[in-house]
Amino acid sequence: MTQTMVNIENVDKSYWRDSLEIPVLHNISLTIPTGAFHALMGPSGSGKTTLLNLLAGIDRPSSGRVVIGDAEISGMSEAQLARWRSAHIGFVFQFYNLMPVLTAFENVELPLLLTRLNRGERRKQVETALTIVGLADRMDHYPNQLSGGQEQRVAIARALVTDPDIILADEPTGDLDKQSAADIMDLLSRLNTEFGKTIIMVTHDPRAADKAHVIQHLDKGELVNGEDS
């Protein structure tokens, strides 16, 4: 495993609306070491989620390079990106994105259905992930039978179940009460310290950002100096 997990070089990102170019990110260069816990902060519209999507291979830069581990993902085809993402990235969303008709177990199992694991191997990994997030006794519950904090724990288990190199978290506490938010941040810190997961998190919450090793600010699509937490 390389000692540098993320290397972004001179990345620009614009979107087009008809003939109008809308710049979102400008000349972004960023290096994040393996095992880091990195927070991205900034006002709405500053490009935080766009940057996270570039790291996940969900979006592509208009120019520049995005290298994750040993892979230059900015040069991959869509099929290559899909395979790479399923093996290396776990994504946690603000609003959980759980399937309401599936149990906690089934929601966490979803990413594994794209792998070659058999049913027994999938069950073992799902149970391990739900145990890590403290929900082994809720695996047969549906999302509407869980609290918001528990739903986010299921979402984190789903992100964790493939044993990814990076967990990308987009406002993971944004829809939670203060205590649930604190519990989720303690869990993410544990995944970083005990399990060695590199975590890159977008947040508006300074209490959440305080759990990170480095806080980086985006303003109008440009990175400003980071600070140690």
C-alpha positions in Angstrom: 0.0 0.0 0.0 1.4 3.4 -1.0 2.0 5.9 1.7 0.1 8.5 -0.3 -3.6 7.7 -0.6 -4.8 10.8 -2.5 -2.8 12.9 -5.0 -4.8 15.6 -6.9 -2.8 17.7 -9.3 -4.0 21.0 -10.8 -7.6 19.9 -11.1 -10.3 22.1 -12.6 -13.9 21.2 -12.8 -16.6 23.0 -14.7 -20.2 22.2 -15.7 -22.0 23.3 -18.8 -25.5 24.7 -18.9 -26.3 25.0 -22.6 -23.4 27.2 -23.8 -22.7 28.7 -20.4 -19.6 27.3 -18.6 -20.0 27.2 -14.8 -16.7 26.8 -13.0 -16.8 24.8 -9.7 -13.2 23.9 -8.8 -10.1 25.8 -9.9 -6.5 24.5 -9.8 -7.0 22.1 -6.9 -3.8 20.3 -5.7 -4.1 18.1 -2.6 -2.1 15.2 -1.1 -3.6 13.1 1.6 -1.5 10.3 3.3 -2.7 6.8 3.9 -4.5 6.5 7.2 -5.4 10.2 7.4 -8.7 11.6 8.7 -9.3 14.7 6.5 -12.1 17.2 6.8 -13.3 19.5 4.0 -15.2 22.6 5.1 -16.6 25.6 3.3 -19.8 27.4 2.5 -22.5 25.9 0.3 -21.5 26.0 -3.4 -17.8 26.1 -2.6 -17.2 22.7 -4.4 -16.9 20.3 -1.5 -19.2 17.6 -2.7 -17.9 18.0 -6.3 -14.4 17.3 -4.9 -15.6 14.3 -3.0 -17.3 13.0 -6.2 -14.0 13.4 -8.1 -12.3 11.3 -5.4 -14.9 8.6 -5.7 -14.7 8.5 -9.5 -18.4 9.5 -9.6 -17.4 12.6 -11.6 -14.4 13.5 -13.8 -12.2 16.5 -13.7 -12.3 18.9 -16.7 -8.5 19.0 -16.5 -5.8 17.7 -14.1 -5.1 14.4 -12.5 -6.7 12.4 -9.7 -4.6 9.5 -8.4 -5.9 7.3 -5.6 -3.4 4.8 -4.2 -1.6 3.6 -7.3 -4.5 4.2 -9.7 -4.9 7.3 -11.9 -8.7 7.2 -11.9 -9.1 10.4 -14.0 -7.9 8.3 -17.0 -10.2 5.3 -16.5 -13.2 4.2 -18.6 -16.6 4.1 -17.0 -16.4 0.3 -16.7 -13.0 0.5 -15.1 -14.2 3.2 -12.7 -17.2 1.1 -11.6 -14.9 -1.9 -10.8 -12.3 0.2 -9.1 -14.9 2.1 -7.0 -16.6 -1.1 -5.8 -13.2 -2.4 -4.6 -11.7 0.7 -3.1 -14.3 3.3 -2.0 -17.0 3.3 0.7 -19.4 6.3 0.5 -21.5 7.6 3.4 -24.3 10.1 2.6 -26.1 12.7 4.7 -29.5 11.1 4.2 -28.3 7.5 4.5 -29.7 6.4 1.0 -31.0 3.1 2.5 -33.5 1.0 0.5 -36.7 1.1 2.7 -37.9 -2.3 1.5 -34.7 -4.0 2.6 -33.6 -4.9 6.1 -30.4 -3.6 7.6 -28.7 -6.8 6.6 -29.9 -6.6 3.0 -28.9 -2.9 2.7 -25.4 -3.7 3.9 -25.2 -6.7 1.6 -26.0 -4.7 -1.5 -22.4 -3.8 -2.5 -21.3 -7.4 -2.1 -23.8 -8.6 -4.7 -21.5 -7.1 -7.3 -18.6 -9.4 -6.1 -17.9 -13.1 -6.6 -18.5 -13.9 -2.9 -20.9 -16.7 -2.2 -23.8 -16.4 0.1 -22.0 -17.6 3.2 -19.0 -15.3 2.6 -21.4 -12.4 2.1 -23.2 -13.2 5.3 -20.0 -13.3 7.3 -18.8 -9.9 6.0 -22.2 -8.3 6.6 -22.4 -9.6 10.1 -18.8 -8.3 10.8 -19.6 -4.8 9.4 -22.9 -4.6 11.5 -21.0 -5.8 14.6 -18.3 -3.1 14.1 -21.0 -0.4 14.0 -22.8 -1.8 17.0 -26.0 -3.1 15.2 -25.6 -6.8 15.2 -28.9 -7.0 17.1 -30.7 -4.9 14.5 -29.8 -6.7 11.2 -33.4 -7.9 10.6 -34.9 -4.4 11.2 -36.1 -2.2 8.3 -35.0 1.5 8.1 -38.4 2.8 9.4 -37.8 0.7 12.5 -34.5 2.4 13.2 -33.5 5.8 14.6 -31.7 8.3 12.4 -28.4 7.5 14.1 -29.0 3.8 13.6 -29.8 4.3 9.9 -26.5 6.2 9.5 -24.7 3.3 11.3 -26.2 0.9 8.7 -25.0 3.2 6.0 -21.5 3.2 7.4 -21.6 -0.6 7.7 -22.6 -0.7 4.0 -19.6 1.6 3.2 -17.3 -0.6 5.3 -18.5 -4.1 4.1 -16.2 -4.3 1.1 -13.2 -3.4 3.2 -12.4 -0.2 1.1 -9.2 1.8 1.2 -11.1 5.1 1.6 -14.4 6.1 3.3 -15.8 9.2 1.8 -18.4 10.9 4.0 -20.6 13.7 2.7 -22.1 15.6 5.7 -22.5 12.3 7.7 -23.9 14.1 10.7 -26.0 16.7 8.9 -29.4 15.1 9.5 -28.7 13.9 13.1 -29.3 15.3 16.6 -26.3 16.4 18.7 -25.9 13.1 20.5 -26.4 10.9 17.5 -23.9 13.1 15.6 -21.3 12.7 18.3 -21.8 8.9 18.3 -21.3 8.8 14.5 -18.1 10.8 14.7 -16.8 8.6 17.5 -17.5 5.6 15.2 -15.7 7.2 12.2 -12.7 8.0 14.5 -12.6 4.4 15.6 -12.7 3.2 12.0 -9.7 5.5 11.4 -7.6 4.6 14.5 -8.5 0.9 15.0 -9.0 -0.2 11.4 -6.7 2.2 9.6 -9.3 3.5 7.2 -8.4 6.7 5.4 -11.4 9.0 5.9 -12.2 12.1 3.9 -15.3 14.0 5.1 -17.2 17.0 4.0 -18.9 18.8 6.8 -20.4 22.1 7.9 -20.2 21.1 11.6 -17.1 22.3 13.4 -17.6 19.7 16.2 -17.5 17.0 13.5 -14.4 18.5 11.8 -12.6 18.6 15.2 -12.3 14.8 14.9 -10.2 15.0 11.8 -6.4 15.2 11.7 -6.5 18.0 9.1 -9.2 20.5 8.3 -9.1 22.0 4.8 -11.3 24.9 3.6 -12.8 25.4 0.2 -13.9 28.9 -0.9 -15.3 29.6 -4.3 -13.8 26.5 -5.7 -10.3 27.0 -4.4 -8.5 25.4 -1.5 -7.2 27.6 1.3 -4.6 26.6 3.8 -5.3 23.5 5.9 -5.0 23.3 9.7 -4.2 20.5 12.1 -7.1 19.5 14.3 
